[in-house]
Amino acid sequence: MQEILNNLPQVATITLLIIFALIVLQEAVNGFHDAANAVATVIYSNSMKPNHAIWLSAAMNFFGVLLGGTAVAFGLVFLLPKDMVAGIHTSHEASMMLALVLTAVVWNLATWWYGIPNSTTHTYIGSVLGVSLAHAVIVGDNIAQAINWHQGEKVLLTLFISPIFGFFLAWALYKGVKALMKNPKLYEPHQPGVIPPNGVRLPLIGGLIGVSFLHGSNDGQKSIGLMLMVLMGLAPGLYAIDPVKDQKSYERTLEVIEEMEEVVRPFIGDPRTPNAGEFFEELEHLRDVARRDWDNRPISEEERIEFRKEILDVHDTLGRIMNSAEAHGMLSRQDYAKLEDAWRATTRLIENVPFWLIVLSAVALGLGTMVGYKKIVQTLGEKMGDKHMSAAQGLAAQASAMGAIAAADGAGVPVSTTHVLTAGMAGAVQSSGDQVQWNTIARILITWFTTLPGTLAASFCMAIVLHTALV
């Protein structure tokens, strides 16, 4: 910590430390807000005692974060302006990040207090979009270009489709359970003290394990990238990109740069590619910094920050080229393969997260899971249908949530555990012939449709206010 404080740039120490603490708090709030969905079906069906279910869920959330990688974390982070993704190095960036995290914490605590299953994912994404727009207004950038629309479209589409997918999958799964399992006790509403038979109790516990692990691997990642951005503000010399760790990484860095230069060089001066020359100069500078680092020649913290910004720019440019139909027509299959290889290599560089940071996120999420779960459990167990939840309904909802979250993990995009599971619960209730409690569904839908615009507006306003106060 002393080394971090000694390496502090122009951002005030206290502001960055407050932001870091709030991100950890938000991860804990995520635990008792979102992770409660994973234990609701098991607790309400009496398949496990509440304390045992919470401990098991907390442990699986912990391991989910540890083993889930960082693709989802940076899927969220890359929605932010590039200057912020490179790290929080000015009071302006600090005010933006403080607005983002404060909005997320306050919104999640408020919805939890009223027992509304709210999406931490929607909260974060709305807050990210809000501060991105505020950043553009403050610095005078083009608002239309303030958001990484390529990443944003993918994330928003996933958030829209996943609850629909969860609803219909749970509807179909309930029909499957009904056809295969004939024990009438599985379809009876919850009764206090009645333990379901092992044929459904064990799958429910397995579902708790699966949903909790997948929740950790997806939702649990969302704070990791944000914490890394703060660390790069606290100590750029320690946490900014340093790709030249050994002979192998040095040679790999040069290889990737040469691959990109081979593809770009023929297009310099081509009117169809006006930015090719500038892109080539960036690659030359990256090569120069890598060589100086390998030779142990001095590299300032400012240069390390700039190095990360350039890699982010290269990574973003490669992503746009690979998604451009025009580029497909201009490049040979071999050149396209080289750019794909370079994109994967630069992804690994900018998503380099210290292991202790992943552990901290996992611990915060696991501890948060043990607190405040009762409100959400009651909503899912008693307020989704006109009857209390049956064991079969819980099983179908859990299975559909696991399928949706696993698919999102594979795509490297954030998804809402809350909305997937609550939509799955509604699908199972509908499939069983019970009447859905539309007043509860209406509250959830209102929260679903208002969280993104609400947090966007709140974080935008808070960012303007904090920028005025801190800068």
Buried (B, 14 or more C-beta within 10 A) or exposed (E): EEEBEEBBBEBEEEBBBBBBEBBBBBBBBBBBBBBBBBBBBBBBBBBBEBEBBBBBBBBBBBBBBBEBBBBBBBBBBBBBBBBBBBBBBBBBBBBBBBBBBBBBBBBBBEBBEEBBBBBBBBBBBBBBBBBBBBBBBBEEBEEEEBBBEEBBEBBBEBBEBBBBBBBBBBBBBBBEBBEEBEEEBBBBBBEEEEEBEEEBBEBBBBBBBBBBBBBBBBBBBBBBBBBBBBBBBBBBBBBBBBBBEEEEBBEBBBEBBBBBBEBBEEBEEEEEBEEBBEBBEBBEBBBEBBBBBBEEEEBEBEBBBBBBBBBBBBBBBBBEBBEEEEBEEBBEEEBBEBBBBBBEBBBEBBBBBBEEBBEBBBBBBBBBBBBBBBBBBBBBBBBBBEBBBBBBBBBBBBBBBBBBBBBBBEBBBBBBBBBBBBBBBBBBBBBBEBEBBEEBBEBBBEBBEBBBEBBBBBBBBBBBEBBEEBE
